[in-house]
């Protein structure tokens, strides 16, 4: 066996290589396959010094074989590296699952605040990280909720205007106005449509010549029967 050669348990012979040997005898073909198998196992190349055609064919087959060997080595290398990363990750995860506490003094050690422990006196880092993540996600969610504005429907505006004693038609004008301008206050996007509605209600009398009839001021049905 050639030094440094790694024996393999398989080899590949393409059909195009087989067809290239259509002119050789079965005995010559069999000898070529055996020589190829010997090279795969031992790394010893066959000698075709006196047969130019077989020597050229062997160069083609060997080049193809070497290419496959290189691909397999690269694949195995990637697998080993991936396995190392997975093992390292699992080890780190397991290592930080529990860390022994030096003391459970309620006042901490040298001014260092205590960290919650489990019933065995071990620190559960995953729990601490989980609580921290939950708090951070909650803060982000609240921030996003503040920033996100949802325009009211006509029904919602009608209901709110009715609660404040204003007619539904005024709510419709409010929605139409701000729908047309993209729900903006000046040049800034609206943040609170109810606050804008209250401003609308305060200003509506000025827009209508100093008087705006509210629902409270509408005559009762009995007034029309007197």
LINBEL-V831104 format. One record per helix or strand. SS is the DSSP state (2 for helix, 1 for strand). FROM is the first residue (numbers start at 1). TO is the last residue. If there is no record, write none. Layout:
ss->(SS | SS)
from->(FROM | FROM)
to->(TO | TO)
//
This chain:
ss->(2 | 2 | 2 | 1 | 1 | 1 | 1 | 1 | 2 | 2 | 2 | 1 | 1 | 2 | 2 | 2)
from->(15 | 26 | 52 | 99 | 109 | 112 | 117 | 122 | 125 | 154 | 168 | 184 | 188 | 193 | 215 | 221)
to->(19 | 42 | 95 | 100 | 109 | 112 | 117 | 123 | 147 | 163 | 180 | 185 | 189 | 207 | 217 | 225)
//
